[in-house]
Amino acid sequence: MTILMTGATGLVGSRLLKRLIAAGLDCRAIVRPGKALPQGMTAVEADLLDPATLDDAVEGVSAVVHLAAVFRTADTDAIWKANVDGTRNLIAAVKRRAPTARFIMASTSLVYNADSPHPGLESDAITPQQAYPASKVVAEQALRDSGLNWSILRFPFVYGDQDGHIEALPKIMEMFQWHPATRLSIVHHRDIHTAVDLALAGEFDGRIVNIVDDSSMSIYEMIKLIDGPVSPSSAPLPNPWFGQADGKLARELGFRPVVATLHQAVREGSL
């Protein structure tokens, strides 16, 4: 099996790539000039926004793991261009050069509506208002309509492997004006690998699947676990299910998180 990964230098991709290489898989990654990648993989210089560069990158691959996305910017045009146009270009290249490959795309649980009456379900009607999740919904549909063998993994708040994500929560909470009692579905980087392994084996073919650990956790509790700064509040929580996704389907399809809860990660020293 030859796997092509996009977003291999990002917070999620860099950690997943190392695990795939350690598992002995033949990995190829799209990179821009000057980016360093782990030994044991093949770097291919290409650009998702330049279709002419993509055919060689996808030639002969067995699977594509599409993680590349833009979201940490106020430039909404850049978000839409990268997440939608880039995905469409990659889909087109795979259809031309590797039409039997599995196409596994990372999406986000932020697609679920803030006023949902329950934790987000894969079958929910969704109309996200922010550019990042809205662009991912359009990209998801492009893949679903592609005729390729696809799966879509909706990831929640990802943490672990010293990525600094939990440490950044106070700033994130302030930026988005989140209530400290907001509970977030979460998943450790080790279980991004768990989920992608299942997807590569075909367990998620033709499905959208929420990938979450066994317990959501409040922002307040997460920050206090690392002794970070957070102010308590007894104000009403405006949207009690915002930030949470239902993980039942993933369990039915065989997903079992290796790091079941954040408390386990703390005990094991794998934050």
GICORTA-V864788 format. One record per residue. N is the residue number from 1. RES is the residue in one small letter. D_CENTER is the distance of its C-alpha to the mean C-alpha in whole Angstrom. Layout:
n | res | d_center
N | RES | D_CENTER
N | RES | D_CENTER
This chain:
n | res | d_center
1 | m | 22
2 | t | 21
3 | i | 17
4 | l | 16
5 | m | 13
6 | t | 12
7 | g | 10
8 | a | 12
9 | t | 14
10 | g | 11
11 | l | 10
12 | v | 7
13 | g | 9
14 | s | 12
15 | r | 12
16 | l | 11
17 | l | 13
18 | k | 16
19 | r | 16
20 | l | 16
21 | i | 19
22 | a | 20
23 | a | 20
24 | g | 22
25 | l | 20
26 | d | 21
27 | c | 18
28 | r | 19
29 | a | 17
30 | i | 17
31 | v | 18
32 | r | 20
33 | p | 24
34 | g | 24
35 | k | 21
36 | a | 21
37 | l | 19
38 | p | 20
39 | q | 23
40 | g | 23
41 | m | 21
42 | t | 22
43 | a | 21
44 | v | 22
45 | e | 22
46 | a | 21
47 | d | 20
48 | l | 18
49 | l | 20
50 | d | 23
51 | p | 23
52 | a | 26
53 | t | 24
54 | l | 22
55 | d | 24
56 | d | 25
57 | a | 21
58 | v | 21
59 | e | 24
60 | g | 25
61 | v | 21
62 | s | 20
63 | a | 17
64 | v | 14
65 | v | 10
66 | h | 9
67 | l | 6
68 | a | 9
69 | a | 9
70 | v | 12
71 | f | 12
72 | r | 14
73 | t | 17
74 | a | 20
75 | d | 20
76 | t | 19
77 | d | 21
78 | a | 18
79 | i | 15
80 | w | 17
81 | k | 18
82 | a | 15
83 | n | 12
84 | v | 15
85 | d | 18
86 | g | 16
87 | t | 14
88 | r | 18
89 | n | 19
90 | l | 17
91 | i | 18
92 | a | 21
93 | a | 22
94 | v | 20
95 | k | 23
96 | r | 25
97 | r | 25
98 | a | 23
99 | p | 23
100 | t | 23
101 | a | 20
102 | r | 17
103 | f | 14
104 | i | 11
105 | m | 8
106 | a | 4
107 | s | 5
108 | t | 6
109 | s | 9
110 | l | 11
111 | v | 12
112 | y | 14
113 | n | 18
114 | a | 19
115 | d | 22
116 | s | 21
117 | p | 24
118 | h | 21
119 | p | 18
120 | g | 16
121 | l | 16
122 | e | 15
123 | s | 18
124 | d | 19
125 | a | 20
126 | i | 18
127 | t | 19
128 | p | 17
129 | q | 19
130 | q | 17
131 | a | 16
132 | y | 12
133 | p | 11
134 | a | 15
135 | s | 14
136 | k | 11
137 | v | 13
138 | v | 15
139 | a | 13
140 | e | 12
141 | q | 16
142 | a | 17
143 | l | 15
144 | r | 17
145 | d | 20
146 | s | 20
147 | g | 22
148 | l | 20
149 | n | 19
150 | w | 15
151 | s | 12
152 | i | 9
153 | l | 7
154 | r | 6
155 | f | 4
156 | p | 7
157 | f | 9
158 | v | 8
159 | y | 11
160 | g | 14
161 | d | 15
162 | q | 17
163 | d | 14
164 | g | 16
165 | h | 14
166 | i | 16
167 | e | 19
168 | a | 18
169 | l | 18
170 | p | 21
171 | k | 21
172 | i | 18
173 | m | 20
174 | e | 23
175 | m | 21
176 | f | 20
177 | q | 23
178 | w | 21
179 | h | 23
180 | p | 23
181 | a | 24
182 | t | 20
183 | r | 18
184 | l | 15
185 | s | 13
186 | i | 11
187 | v | 10
188 | h | 11
189 | h | 10
190 | r | 13
191 | d | 11
192 | i | 8
193 | h | 11
194 | t | 13
195 | a | 10
196 | v | 10
197 | d | 14
198 | l | 15
199 | a | 13
200 | l | 15
201 | a | 18
202 | g | 18
203 | e | 17
204 | f | 15
205 | d | 17
206 | g | 17
207 | r | 15
208 | i | 12
209 | v | 11
210 | n | 10
211 | i | 9
212 | v | 11
213 | d | 14
214 | d | 17
215 | s | 18
216 | s | 17
217 | m | 19
218 | s | 20
219 | i | 19
220 | y | 23
221 | e | 23
222 | m | 20
223 | i | 22
224 | k | 25
225 | l | 24
226 | i | 23
227 | d | 27
228 | g | 25
229 | p | 27
230 | v | 26
231 | s | 29
232 | p | 30
233 | s | 30
234 | s | 32
235 | a | 31
236 | p | 30
237 | l | 26
238 | p | 26
239 | n | 23
240 | p | 23
241 | w | 20
242 | f | 18
243 | g | 14
244 | q | 15
245 | a | 13
246 | d | 15
247 | g | 15
248 | k | 18
249 | l | 17
250 | a | 15
251 | r | 18
252 | e | 20
253 | l | 18
254 | g | 19
255 | f | 16
256 | r | 17
257 | p | 15
258 | v | 17
259 | v | 17
260 | a | 18
261 | t | 18
262 | l | 18
263 | h | 22
264 | q | 21
265 | a | 19
266 | v | 22
267 | r | 25
268 | e | 23
269 | g | 23
270 | s | 19
271 | l | 18
